[in-house]
Amino acid sequence: MEWKICPRGQDGFEVVALEGDCDLYSAPAFAKAMLSRIAEAPRRIRFDLSLVEYLDSTGVGAIIRILQEARRRGCELRFAGLGGSPRKVLKMSNILALMQEEGPA
Amino acid sequence: MNQLIVRQLIVDERNQLFDAQGMRFAEFPSDFSRVREFTALVLADCPEQFKEGNLLEQQLSEIIKNGIKHGNHNDPRKKLRVWYDLRKRARFIVEDEGRGFDVLDDWNEFYRKRQTALFEEDFDAFLALASYRGPDSDEEDGGNSLIAALEYWNGGTIFNDRKNKIGVVRWFAHGSS
């Protein structure tokens, strides 16, 4: 999985666009990068997951750690483009209720 | 209206989910880097209608990962055995050579508290409980695979007495022949 960070838009959110499988091999590096980004400064981040087709429990674990850190640091997170099996996995893991979800832009 | 739903992992050595008669069999080395490859091999002939996008692949992959990582501790000398039957429903038995999931009762209690926090809309407590941490957990584990498994495997998620073997089944509205 790769991710690209786009500069803040007019709404003050920077966009992190993910592409590929967020799985047991790629999710740990993604979590590490995002946790360190959140620790740098309070931010508003919109995660665009529209190009993520596969999400497993390690990916869910990464999202939980990011949510926990964001709450500790006062960061605001939003999640866009969730669909297909990644959304079902988050729902079955009962994490979706904690995520501020947005529809397509 | 929200409902408090608390499922449980169950130990039942004699459960019919452990009857491997007529099931196909595969054995894999404990190679963490090949978890998804092993999953794809097992599902090579899977009927399309069972796949539900990649949901079946993802759920089976979690069981294989747990066996290799937590059961066999990635020890290449230890094998992971998979019995599978993809006729009419998706049924699997997965056995590792580890000491077993001996924190099963702790996990059930963690899950009960987590579901209760969600039901009470205590999101701070829920977030604090969002990930299970057992003696073999690392920061990448969340216990989330078992939470989703309890919902996904709608015909049961059963452990044997030693807790190193799991039997699961998912039924579909429109089965295959």
Interface residues (C-beta under 8 A of the other chain):
Chain A: D23 L24 Y25 A27 P28 A31 E53 Y54 L55 D56 S57 T58 V60 G61 A62 I64 R65 L67 Q68 R71 G84 S85 K88 V89 M92 S93 N94 I95 A97 L98
Chain B: F32 S33 V35 R36 E52 G53 N54 L55 E57 Q58 S61 E62 K65 R114 Q115 L118 F123 D124 F126 L127 A128 A130 S131 E139 E140 D141 G142 N144 S145 I147 A148 E151 Y152
